[in-house]
Amino acid sequence: MPLRTEEMTLNMGPHHPSTHGVLRFILASDGEVVHSCKPDVGYLHRSIEKIGEKMTYLGFMPYTDRVDYVCAMNANWGYALAVEKLAGIAVPRRAEFIRVIVGELNRISSHLVALGTMAMDLGAITPFPWALRERERVNDLLEEICGARLTYNYVWIGGVAFDVPAGWLEKARSFVDSFERMIPEFDRLITGNKIFHERLVGVGVIDRETALGYGISGPNLRASGVAWDIRRDIPYGIYPELEFDVPVGACEAGALGDCYCRFRVRVREMEESVKIVRQCIDRFPHEELEFRTKLRRVKPPIGSVYVASEAPRGELGFLILSNGTEYAERMRIRTGSFTAMSVLEKIAPGLMVADLVAVIASLDVVAPEIDR
Amino acid sequence: MQQLLDRILASLGWTGEGPTQIVYFLGMLFFAVALLRVCFTPFAGVVSWAERRIAARMQSRVGPNRVGPQGILQWLADGLKCVLKEDLIPEDADRLLFRVAPYLVFCGLFGAFAVLPFSRHLVIADLDVGAFYVMAITSLVPLGIIMSGWASNNKWSLLGGMRSAAQIISYEIPAALSLLAVILAAGTLSLQGIIRAQGWSPADWFVFRNPFLFTGFFYFFIANLAEGNRTPFDLPEAESELVAGYTTEYSGMRFAFFMLAEWANLYVIAAVVTVAFLGGWNVPAIADGALLTLLEMVVFALKSFAVVFVIIWIRWTLPRLRVDQMMLVCWKYLVPLSFLNVLGTAVWMMIVPEESLFGRAFAWALVLIAALIAALFGWRVRKNLVDAGVGRFAAKPIS
């Protein structure tokens, strides 16, 4: 008697432990092997773009925290960059330094969350608390500078909200010094692990063409071998003055653009962020005291602007159409997670369920950033 | 026992000639279950507490420390909480199988306690086929797990159940074969007999007795990790993949039974490893009577909890294998190697008699090498801590 078999439809999410936030995937699977994977987005849609059209330019800033709450500083910064360009607002040099320091610290904490959850999704639980322990120290630093630990609302249009407190820079330096020594410790715990290698190497390969075709950006794009970093290639702030490398997938094992490449690129980016923070602290303009251009209202001329910045999850771009009032005519946000999510449909067929979990984790998608 | 039952029944107004065999049998069964429940649940409880505290320590957390001294009674509080929870059965579940499954898992593991020898005298039943009995009764576990996976009517549970069945049945083979090598060396299936065939000094333990038993120790340990669904083989309940695997739909007391069984399993694994390879309760004859029994119990507890610690340590360090990799490890490596082990042990026993000078020298050399490796490992861990500046080697924070 021939066995009758059929595909099983698995509903992964919206509340599944490995879907960070509220994601949903509709899988057609043959037991363990995934035949197709259809991402279903929109569970965390909060109309942030529409709110951006109903709030004044200054009042919208706290909402940008919620675009990507894992790296709110970078989201604040991306929005401030767009409005500053649109309205022609100058930023004091002291504020530029502070922005780079907090932005890179936030990048470290965001990558720590990404790497920790990735290890956890592969079944290794301990790296996650280790990563969070370091992230707590970043949170402490940022709390001291702006009073908040997650949604900072710190980078304002025309500068930053508060000046750095006395002694803060030394604390930041002591953090990056000790954090630099923690990276090898983290590597010893998980990166060199044989099982970890077996689970990541050669899994979920996104080749160069696919990555470019789907508009993937940030660490995921660099892991596929494309040396593209907005901080270096369309520089903003004081990045042109700083020296840092752009880590590209080195294909240390397996194929270029696999999960392991994405993991390694993030680890190396944290090392680069440490370098950047240290340079900023060394060259900090202590004599220039102004940290914010005082603004009562922002009323840009009619026109439009698109400014991209390099957030931890890739290109974070704000497209603003101005109609000459205090309110934007149209606010559009481009995020890295959205495109990273869309590529899953192409690379998922043929993977096992466990691999799919690894791929989702390695793409570092964050649900609020997809839906906005 | 029978007199006691007679008296109880008489006081209840039993007018018959005395209890029939059926009543007697039921009474004994009740007594046995109560004994298992009362005497061996604390093992699972203590192991669960140890696991949570050790895991917390590894992860820079505190862990449960509120109920009892250092939180050692946390498992009682959790058990009580689970009893008080609503008992949910999904609407479309197979109600009978759903209810039966946790008890099968529970019985399979707690049944194994019946033959565990805690000292020369302290053992419930010293069966002639003790090793065989352990392998057999723990085979109830995959039955219960696949039953729960099927009965829950949930795809994640089903996947977990299927994985578990495939995994446990596969790894039964290398585990049994590695144990077979020990049985060859000991010449008996009785767990007490296996312990008596070893001695108190490390060189007398089966693990260091010959090279094949030494490697067999690792095969047995790995295979048992897989049978116990422990990391890196925790695929049946892989949280990040299968939500909670076969326990997804369980709650309240039934869930508590699964968890209790899991931790009991952890102890059973450790105890069987201790018995088969690490010399069991053997102590040098420096005392007699009650003191000797106490010493033996302490030694057995120390050894088995050391193994428990290693298992917990592995669990909180390693990632999880994928299904195909898990199968590959078993069929491509463990099964052929453990076959080789059985042959090798037999040949070694023929060529090198146990008490020969070469045999003794070889055992002591193995002990020495193992001690050196352990020392090197400790030194390396300390060096890493100093290099990273963590724990008590951390730099003073700037405040």
Contacts between the chains, C-beta under 8 A, distances in Angstrom:
chain1	res1	chain2	res2	distance
A	8	B	155	6.4
A	10	B	155	5.6
A	10	B	156	7.9
A	11	B	155	8.0
A	16	B	243	6.2
A	17	B	239	5.3
A	17	B	240	5.3
A	17	B	243	6.1
A	18	B	240	4.1
A	18	B	241	6.7
A	31	B	159	7.2
A	31	B	162	7.2
A	32	B	159	7.3
A	32	B	323	5.4
A	119	B	319	6.6
A	120	B	240	6.5
A	121	B	240	4.3
A	122	B	240	7.4
A	122	B	319	4.1
A	122	B	320	6.1
A	123	B	231	6.1
A	123	B	232	6.9
A	123	B	234	6.6
A	123	B	238	6.4
A	123	B	240	6.7
A	123	B	318	7.5
A	123	B	319	4.6
A	123	B	320	2.7
A	124	B	231	7.9
A	124	B	317	7.0
A	124	B	318	6.1
A	124	B	319	3.9
A	124	B	320	7.5
A	125	B	55	7.7
A	125	B	59	7.4
A	125	B	316	6.1
A	126	B	55	7.8
A	126	B	58	5.5
A	126	B	59	5.4
A	126	B	316	5.0
A	126	B	317	6.1
A	128	B	59	7.9
A	129	B	59	3.7
A	129	B	60	5.9
A	129	B	61	6.3
A	130	B	59	7.0
A	130	B	60	7.1
A	133	B	60	5.1
A	167	B	398	7.5
A	170	B	398	6.2
A	171	B	398	5.6
A	174	B	395	7.7
A	174	B	397	7.4
A	174	B	398	5.3
A	178	B	389	6.1
A	178	B	394	7.8
A	178	B	395	6.5
A	181	B	387	6.9
A	181	B	388	5.3
A	181	B	389	5.5
A	182	B	388	6.0
A	182	B	390	7.4
A	184	B	387	7.4
A	184	B	388	7.0
A	185	B	384	6.9
A	185	B	387	7.7
A	185	B	388	3.9
A	185	B	390	6.7
A	188	B	384	6.3
A	189	B	317	7.4
A	190	B	319	7.4
A	193	B	318	6.8
A	193	B	319	6.5
A	195	B	232	5.5
A	195	B	318	5.7
A	195	B	319	4.9
A	195	B	320	7.4
A	195	B	321	5.9
A	195	B	325	8.0
A	196	B	319	5.0
A	198	B	321	7.3
A	198	B	322	7.5
A	198	B	325	5.8
A	199	B	319	6.1
A	199	B	320	7.7
A	199	B	321	7.5
A	199	B	322	6.2
A	199	B	325	7.9
A	352	B	322	6.1
A	352	B	323	6.6
A	352	B	324	7.2
A	353	B	159	7.5
A	353	B	241	5.7
A	353	B	242	7.9
A	354	B	235	7.9
A	354	B	238	7.1
A	354	B	241	5.2
A	354	B	320	7.7
A	354	B	322	4.7
A	354	B	323	6.7
A	355	B	322	6.9
A	357	B	240	5.5
A	357	B	241	5.3
